[in-house]
Amino acid sequence: MIATVISAYLSMIISADHESNNINPQKSLNVLLIVLVLISTVVGFFVTLTDDLI
C-alpha cells in the first residue's frame, strides 16, 4: 500500500516536471514524510485493534 502511494506520488511529480513551475524539493519531501507518518500511524492503530480478535 505504501509502495503504491509512493509510486503515485513520484508519477505525479514526473508528469508535473513537464510544466514550467518551480517546486521546492524540501517542501515536497516534508509533505511526503508527513503523509507517510500519518498513514503508518493509522494502519498501526488498526492493527493493534485487530490483534485482540485473533
Helices and strands as residue ranges (DSSP letters): H 2-16, H 25-51
